[in-house]
């Protein structure tokens, strides 16, 4: 794996970790978060979308890494 890809992967994983931490914190602070019917706020949806985007970037970079190793 190239140094550029290493750096990108490291940054993407840090971004994903932070996004997950913020999402976890927001969920922990919601009343009734352990129940099935909780209304998601726009802020919560934004956090969820950031986490999904960060995961997609990690997945994309991992696919590039596999391509480099082949």
HELIX and SHEET records of a PDB file:
HELIX    1   1 UNK A    3  UNK A   28  1                                  26    
HELIX    2   2 UNK A   42  UNK A   69  1                                  28    
END                                                                             
